[in-house]
Amino acid sequence: MMPLSKTQKDQLVAIVMATVGLMGALWYFGVQAKESQLIDTNKKTDEVARKLHTAEAALLSSNSVSGQLAARSELMAKREAALAPDRDAYAWIINTFNNFIQTRPGVNIYSYTQPEVSDVGVLPGFPYKWATFHLKGFGYYYEFGRFFADLENTFPYYQVRRLDITTGVGAGGEPEKLNYSFDLVVPVAPSDTK
């Protein structure tokens, strides 16, 4: 190999330094800038992947939620079927209580009044109206107690108010019988659900 002259050595050093400088500039402006863009893109990709995972979990749980909604809607429909209808509540109370009383010997209800329907009722902010019926009847002491216990257990959404009990003066004169009157407060199902 031939020895290099001083000018050639200087030129070679300048080329090497320019090459190193150019590589540094390419690294800083090209690779380094793209690396920070790549980091930002990875963060965005992870965020989108998390959102996708959350959406997939929500989609999978939607079947469960829709099943629960259907079951609760069916339960609500069954419960509303036991409420007084918006129309002809008087006939409904007579039919309901005649069927209820037939299985309870010794208890008789002989008077039902037309219902007083009101928005104001037992629970504030309740979405249903309330029908208040005044009932009168008579029955033997023990059957009377069972009747009210069965009434509360069979119809948990009804409420007995203003219960008035007297001895058997008007019930054929039998001292074992009690005369009673009470108000029965019943939620009224809206007409669009019946």
C-alpha positions, 0 to 999 in steps of 0.5 A: 500500500502506498503511503497517503499524503498529508492532504489525502489524510486530511481529506480522509479524516474529513470524510470519516468525520462527515460520515459520522456526523451524517450518521449521527444526524440521520440517527437523531432526525430519522431513527430517534424521531421515528422511535418516539412515533413508534412509542406513541403508536404502541401506547395508542395500540394498547389503549385501543386493545384495552377498549376492544377488550372492554367492548368484548366483555360488555358484548359477552355480558349483554346476553346475561343482562338481556336474560336478566332483563327478560326474567325481571320483566316476566316477574314484573308482569306476574306481579302486576297481574295481582294488582287492581286493574285501572278499569273496573277495579270494583268487579276485580276486588269482588272476584278476587276476594270471593275466590280468596274467602271460599277457602276460608270457612267461618269468614264472610265479607258482605260489603265492598265499596267502590274504590277511591283511586289516588296518586298519593299512597303508601310509598312516596314516588311510587309509580302506581296509583292506589285504590282504597276499598272499604270492606265489611264482614264477620267471622269467628275469632280464630278464622278472623286471625287466620284470614288476615294472616293469609291475606298478608301472605297471599297479597304482599303488596296490599295494605290493611288500614283502619281495622275496626273490630266489634263483637258479634252484635250484628252477626246473628247475635253469636258472641263468638263472631266478630264484625270487622271493617277495614280499608284495603289499599291496593296498587293499581296497574296502569292500563297499558300493562294489562 
